[in-house]
Every structure is written in C-alpha cells, then in structure tokens.
Amino acid sequence: RPFRQALALYQQLHDRHLRGEISTADYLHHSNELLKRLVIFGIGHPRARRANDSEWLAVLDDISNSRAFTEGPGSALGNQRFSAAADADVAALHPVLLRFFETARP
C-alpha cells in the first residue's frame, strides 16, 4: 500500500510540474522528500535516514539495482537541488523515478 500511495502522489506531483504549477526545483525537492519517506518508512532501509547527497543517491541505486541516481538523471536529487540554479531534465528523470517505484517494492 505505501508504494501505491507514493506512486499516486508522485504522478500528481509530475502532473503539476507539467502544467507549470510548480517549478523544477520544487519538483525535485518534493520528489526527493517522497522517496525519502518511502525508503525510510516503506522499505526501512538502514542507511536511508542519515544518508544525504552522494550517499543518498547510492542508497537509491542500491534499491533500484541501477546507476541511474549516481550516474544518471537521478543525480538531480543530490545536493545540487539546493543550488540557486537547480535544474534537471525532468523528461529523463521521470522514467527513472517510475522505474524506482516499480523495482523498489519488496
């Protein structure tokens, strides 16, 4: 159930970004917050609570069995999202996040 809810919330978030209701920076922050809650409370990953930046991206890679977060579009969810010029290729990030929701389910 947490995975279905998280996916539904993510899809709403993505739709809001596509409609221009939220900025790319807000999309990144909210997506990251959603993933963090899912990984901590839905999966119970032991390193997730204290992980940040590259360690957080490595946790996401571990869960998704990919390199899409440390080496791909998912890297936008690292500390670079706090930059004044935070930007991301949302079109490339979106399928990575959808795949995460599908593969992370225990």
MARGUFI-55676 format. One line per 2 residues: number of its first residue (from 1); for each residue y, z, x of N, C-alpha, C. Coordinates in Angstrom, 3 decimals. Layout:
BEGIN
NUM	Y/Z/X/Y/Z/X/Y/Z/X ~ ... .
This chain:
BEGIN
1	-1.202/0.000/0.801/0.000/0.000/0.000/1.279/0.000/0.852 ~ 1.349/0.780/1.939/2.580/0.732/2.748/2.875/-0.665/3.295 .
3	1.829/-1.423/3.582/2.030/-2.765/4.134/2.590/-3.717/3.083 ~ 2.072/-3.616/1.870/2.604/-4.461/0.789/4.068/-4.131/0.511 .
5	4.379/-2.839/0.483/5.770/-2.427/0.241/6.682/-2.885/1.367 ~ 6.231/-2.712/2.607/7.041/-3.121/3.754/7.266/-4.632/3.737 .
7	6.237/-5.392/3.429/6.378/-6.845/3.363/7.352/-7.238/2.258 ~ 7.244/-6.606/1.105/8.168/-6.917/-0.003/9.605/-6.580/0.387 .
9	9.813/-5.443/1.037/11.157/-5.069/1.489/11.670/-6.058/2.529 ~ 10.773/-6.463/3.434/11.182/-7.430/4.454/11.579/-8.759/3.806 .
11	10.793/-9.223/2.855/11.108/-10.501/2.207/12.456/-10.431/1.492 ~ 12.767/-9.300/0.867/14.076/-9.119/0.236/15.187/-9.160/1.285 .
13	14.940/-8.512/2.401/15.908/-8.493/3.495/16.162/-9.900/4.023 ~ 15.098/-10.639/4.236/15.222/-12.014/4.730/15.981/-12.884/3.731 .
15	15.653/-12.733/2.458/16.350/-13.495/1.418/17.843/-13.171/1.402 ~ 18.183/-11.905/1.553/19.592/-11.509/1.584/20.309/-12.150/2.775 .
17	19.617/-12.234/3.898/20.216/-12.891/5.066/20.417/-14.377/4.804 ~ 19.412/-15.014/4.224/19.525/-16.445/3.925/20.673/-16.744/2.972 .
19	20.917/-15.849/2.032/22.017/-16.026/1.074/23.374/-15.645/1.668 ~ 23.380/-15.147/2.899/24.633/-14.771/3.553/25.176/-13.418/3.123 .
21	24.338/-12.615/2.487/24.780/-11.301/2.024/24.827/-10.274/3.150 ~ 24.041/-10.493/4.205/24.068/-9.600/5.370/24.143/-10.449/6.638 .
23	24.712/-9.877/7.654/24.855/-10.573/8.938/23.521/-10.592/9.679 ~ 23.464/-11.392/10.719/22.269/-11.425/11.562/22.048/-10.076/12.217 .
25	23.124/-9.425/12.655/22.981/-8.098/13.266/22.380/-7.106/12.274 ~ 22.841/-7.127/11.030/22.277/-6.234/10.014/20.819/-6.580/9.734 .
27	20.516/-7.861/9.700/19.139/-8.295/9.506/18.248/-7.725/10.621 ~ 18.716/-7.798/11.857/17.938/-7.282/12.988/17.750/-5.769/12.882 .
29	18.829/-5.048/12.596/18.744/-3.587/12.504/17.809/-3.151/11.382 ~ 17.970/-3.752/10.217/17.142/-3.362/9.072/15.686/-3.773/9.267 .
31	15.446/-4.927/9.853/14.070/-5.354/10.137/13.413/-4.383/11.108 ~ 14.154/-4.017/12.148/13.617/-3.094/13.135/13.326/-1.724/12.512 .
33	14.231/-1.256/11.678/14.038/0.034/11.013/12.790/0.006/10.131 ~ 12.602/-1.079/9.424/11.431/-1.235/8.568/10.141/-1.229/9.398 .
35	10.146/-1.958/10.494/8.975/-1.987/11.370/8.693/-0.602/11.951 ~ 9.746/0.074/12.375/9.578/1.396/12.988/8.928/2.360/11.995 .
37	9.424/2.382/10.759/8.835/3.261/9.742/7.375/2.893/9.484 ~ 7.094/1.595/9.398/5.726/1.155/9.138/4.793/1.553/10.283 .
39	5.237/1.341/11.501/4.390/1.631/12.662/4.182/3.138/12.826 ~ 5.214/3.934/12.570/5.080/5.385/12.715/4.275/5.984/11.563 .
41	4.665/5.676/10.334/4.057/6.339/9.183/2.881/5.579/8.576 ~ 2.904/4.259/8.626/1.819/3.483/8.038/0.628/3.325/8.968 .
43	0.917/3.147/10.248/-0.138/2.949/11.239/-0.409/4.231/12.009 ~ 0.641/4.992/12.260/0.505/6.219/13.044/0.318/5.953/14.522 .
45	0.959/4.909/15.013/0.835/4.556/16.430/1.412/5.684/17.283 ~ 0.651/6.170/18.263/1.077/7.352/19.017/2.342/7.182/19.863 .
47	2.633/5.996/20.341/3.811/5.795/21.205/5.051/5.360/20.430 ~ 4.898/5.031/19.174/5.988/4.400/18.429/7.196/5.295/18.217 .
49	6.981/6.566/17.960/8.092/7.448/17.618/9.132/7.515/18.731 ~ 8.706/7.580/19.962/9.643/7.704/21.092/9.963/6.382/21.778 .
51	9.304/5.336/21.390/9.487/4.042/22.059/10.835/3.427/21.697 ~ 11.456/2.820/22.691/12.673/2.045/22.448/12.716/0.879/23.409 .
53	13.556/-0.062/23.103/13.769/-1.281/23.882/12.450/-1.925/24.317 ~ 12.219/-2.103/25.613/11.041/-2.855/26.059/9.741/-2.130/25.718 .
55	9.752/-0.803/25.705/8.539/-0.077/25.326/8.228/-0.289/23.842 ~ 9.267/-0.305/23.004/9.089/-0.574/21.576/8.544/-1.990/21.364 .
57	9.098/-2.948/22.082/8.619/-4.328/21.962/7.164/-4.436/22.399 ~ 6.786/-3.680/23.446/5.393/-3.674/23.903/4.469/-3.069/22.845 .
59	4.928/-2.037/22.139/4.140/-1.457/21.045/3.901/-2.519/19.970 ~ 4.952/-3.246/19.615/4.806/-4.300/18.602/3.849/-5.389/19.073 .
61	3.932/-5.746/20.351/2.982/-6.718/20.903/1.553/-6.193/20.838 ~ 1.362/-4.920/21.184/0.023/-4.330/21.148/-0.564/-4.410/19.740 .
63	0.242/-4.045/18.762/-0.235/-4.033/17.380/-0.525/-5.444/16.883 ~ 0.330/-6.382/17.240/0.176/-7.754/16.754/-0.722/-8.608/17.635 .
65	-1.181/-8.029/18.756/-2.027/-8.765/19.697/-1.357/-10.079/20.097 ~ -0.084/-9.954/20.494/0.683/-11.140/20.881/1.648/-10.769/21.993 .
67	2.444/-11.730/22.385/3.552/-11.505/23.327/4.857/-11.932/22.654 ~ 4.832/-12.060/21.342/5.973/-12.577/20.587/7.173/-11.647/20.594 .
69	6.962/-10.375/20.923/8.073/-9.429/20.921/8.641/-9.236/22.330 ~ 7.798/-9.192/23.329/8.314/-9.026/24.685/8.771/-10.341/25.301 .
71	8.171/-11.446/24.872/8.492/-12.732/25.498/8.985/-13.791/24.515 ~ 8.993/-13.490/23.247/9.351/-14.495/22.249/10.533/-14.083/21.401 .
73	10.640/-14.657/20.219/11.789/-14.394/19.351/11.897/-12.935/18.909 ~ 10.786/-12.211/18.943/10.813/-10.801/18.575/11.598/-9.933/19.537 .
75	11.916/-10.469/20.703/12.694/-9.696/21.681/14.081/-9.345/21.138 ~ 14.514/-10.039/20.106/15.806/-9.735/19.481/15.810/-8.348/18.861 .
77	14.641/-7.729/18.700/14.557/-6.394/18.128/14.653/-5.301/19.189 ~ 14.858/-5.690/20.432/15.080/-4.714/21.502/16.522/-4.247/21.488 .
79	16.949/-3.622/22.561/18.301/-3.053/22.619/19.407/-4.093/22.564 ~ 19.084/-5.362/22.771/20.124/-6.394/22.698/20.751/-6.467/21.313 .
81	20.058/-5.940/20.308/20.617/-5.983/18.960/21.835/-5.068/18.819 ~ 22.057/-4.179/19.797/23.221/-3.295/19.774/24.444/-3.928/20.425 .
83	24.266/-5.083/21.020/25.367/-5.792/21.669/26.378/-6.250/20.631 ~ 27.634/-6.302/21.041/28.692/-6.786/20.145/28.423/-8.231/19.730 .
85	27.723/-8.965/20.587/27.416/-10.372/20.307/25.952/-10.531/19.883 ~ 25.401/-9.514/19.224/23.995/-9.572/18.818/23.751/-10.807/17.957 .
87	22.748/-11.561/18.348/22.404/-12.767/17.624/20.912/-13.017/17.811 ~ 20.349/-13.781/16.943/18.927/-14.103/17.032/18.667/-15.400/16.304 .
89	17.598/-16.034/16.683/17.122/-17.221/15.978/16.242/-16.721/14.830 ~ 16.859/-16.449/13.705/16.146/-15.874/12.564/15.038/-16.807/12.092 .
91	15.250/-18.099/12.171/14.215/-19.055/11.755/12.957/-18.916/12.621 ~ 13.122/-18.581/13.892/11.969/-18.380/14.774/11.403/-16.968/14.636 .
93	12.252/-15.996/14.360/11.812/-14.608/14.230/11.045/-14.372/12.930 ~ 11.449/-15.016/11.871/10.839/-14.790/10.551/9.316/-14.960/10.558 .
95	8.756/-16.056/11.071/7.291/-16.174/11.058/6.606/-15.137/11.953 ~ 7.290/-14.709/13.008/6.732/-13.664/13.881/6.582/-12.367/13.080 .
97	7.606/-12.033/12.306/7.547/-10.812/11.511/6.528/-10.928/10.386 ~ 6.455/-12.070/9.739/5.432/-12.257/8.707/4.030/-12.102/9.290 .
99	3.815/-12.680/10.453/2.518/-12.569/11.132/2.226/-11.107/11.485 ~ 3.275/-10.366/11.897/3.096/-8.955/12.222/2.573/-8.192/11.003 .
101	3.194/-8.405/9.851/2.756/-7.709/8.637/1.306/-8.052/8.289 ~ 0.906/-9.275/8.541/-0.473/-9.685/8.245/-1.472/-9.104/9.224 .
103	-1.131/-9.094/10.511/-2.096/-8.669/11.534/-2.081/-7.173/11.785 ~ -1.022/-6.480/11.422/-0.911/-5.042/11.711/-1.691/-4.192/10.721 .
105	-2.031/-4.751/9.595/-2.738/-3.996/8.564/-4.073/-3.488/9.109 ~ -4.296/-2.161/9.036/-5.564/-1.608/9.578/-6.775/-2.037/8.770 .
